[in-house]
Amino acid sequence: MEGQGIILVSCGLFEKKLTERVAADVSREFHYPVGLKECSLDISHFYNPGRRQYDANKLLNAISQRAPTDAVKVIGMVRVDLYIPILTYIFGQAKLGGYTGVASLYRLRNEHYGLEPNYELLIERFSKVIIHELGHAFGLIHCSNPVCVMRSSTYVEDLDQKNKQFCYRCRAELNRIEHMDM
């Protein structure tokens, strides 16, 4: 049923427990089966030594060019620090109404902020980023509801304050969009 599902593509090493839990969260929220794949993309080409970060737009384009064509949507998962030219850093990026997105684990770890490790919180944050980016890929824009997963997240604290689920309005819009595509 892979042709009917969402594919999460690991660009780098990810713990199996983490990817399986994120896949379950994504499947629960989008009602699609979620497959896990590994990519062989050399992401070093997208490193900007001046910023010491990776260009999310260029990485997203590369993922788009290599994405499996038999999926509903594809999200590339990375462990590196991402940026876009107008922002210092981002947690993820997707093309609005597009086919692909990218999400990074880099800034989601408590250790990055001088706090004690929290593996459960890390998984929850990563799920929120991936669900948010998939929401954009399905055509959803940012939401003003403070607990909706589609609310914009500038800081990791913003991620912690919102749910992994869509609010009623975003869910209704997602259902409308999906119904139009059928």
N, C-alpha and C positions, 0 to 999 in steps of 0.2 A: 504493500500500500504506500510505498515511498513516494510514488508519483502524486499522491494526494496529500502529502505531509509537508511539514517544516523541517528543514535540515539545519542543524547546528554544526559548523565546521571548525574544528580545533586547529588553529594555526600556532602550534607550540604544544608543550606538554601540559595536560590538565589531569587532575585526579579523577578517576572514574566515578567515585562517589559524588563529586561536585557536578560533573556533566550530567550524570543520571538524575540527580535531584533537580537541576535546572531544567532539564528536558521534561521532567514530570510537571514542574510548575508551568512551563510554556504550554504543554499539551492540555493541562487543566484549564488554562485561561483562553486558549484559542480553539479548543475542541478539534484539534488535528493531531494525528500521530506525529511524533517528533523523532527524527533519525539523527544519529551522531556519525560524523565522518571526520577524517583527518585530512589536512591539506599539506602539500609539499611546497607551498609558496615561501620563497625566501623574502621575508619582510625587511631584511637589512637595506633593501633598495629604497625604502620609504623613510629611512632615518635621516633627520635633519641635525647635523652635528652642532650647528649654531644654537639650536633650541634644546638639544639633547632629548628629543622626542621624535615620534613617528607621525607623519602626515596622514591623518585619517582619511582625507579625501582621496589621496592617491592609493592608499590601502584599500579603500572601499571600491574604487574602480578596478583594481586588480582582482579582488574577490568577485566582483560582478562578472568579469571576463572569464573566470574559471569556475563559476558556480554551476552546480548540477542543474540541468534545464528541466528536470522532471519533478521539481519540488514546487510547493505553493510559494514559499519564501525561503531565503537562505540568510543565516547570520554567521559571520566569521567571528570567532572568539580568539582574542589575543591576550597576552600578559604584559604588554608594553604600554608606555605612557603615550597617549594620543593627543593631538592638537589639531585645530583648524586655524587658519591665519588670523581670524578675528577673536579667538579665545585662547587663554593661557593653557587650558587643558579641557578635555572632554572625557566622559565615561563611554560614550558610544556615538554612532552616526549612522543614519540611514537615509536613503532617497525617499522623499515623500511620495507615496503611491508607487514606489519602485519594487524591485525584486529582492534586493539585498541590503544588508546592514553589517555593522561591525560593532563589537562590544569589548571593552577592555577590563580586565581584572586588576590592573595596576594600582589604581588609586582607591580601591575598595577595601583593602586590607587595613585593619586597625593599626598595625605596626607602622604603616606609612605616616600615621599621625601621633606616634609615640604612645599608643595605647596597647593594652594586652591583646594578644591574638584572640579572635572569636570566630571560629570556623562556621558556625551556624549563621551568624550575621553576614559573613562574607558570601555564603551561598544565597541568602535572601537578597542582598544588595545586587549580586550578579543577575539573579532572576529578574529583579525589577528593571535593571538596565536593558536586558535582552527583551523583555516583554514591551518595554517602552519603545525601543527601536523597531521592533516588529509592528507595533501600533502605527508608527510613522510609515513603515513600508506598506501597510494596509491602507494608508491614507488619512490617518488621524493626526490632528494638530495638537499642540499643547493645550492643556485643560487648566482652568482656574480652580477646580475643586482641590482643596489642600491634601486630600488623601488619595486622589486618583493617581494611578500609575503613569498617566499621561501628563501630569504636572511636570514642568521643567525642573531639572535638578542641577543646580550650579555647584553645590557642595554635597559631600557625603551625608551630612546631616539632613539635607533635603530628601535624600533617598530613604533615610531611616524614618522620616515622618509620614511617608506615604505607604499605601498598601501595594500588594502585588497584583491587585485587580483593577479593572476599569470601573469608573463610576457609572451610574445608570445612563447618563447622556452619551458617554463614550462607547459603552456597550451597545446602545441602540444605534449609534452611528456606524460602528463596526458591523453589526448585523445588517444594516441597510447596504453598506458597501459590499459585503460578501454576497448578499442576495442579488445585487446588480451584476456581479461577476459571473453568476451561474447561468 
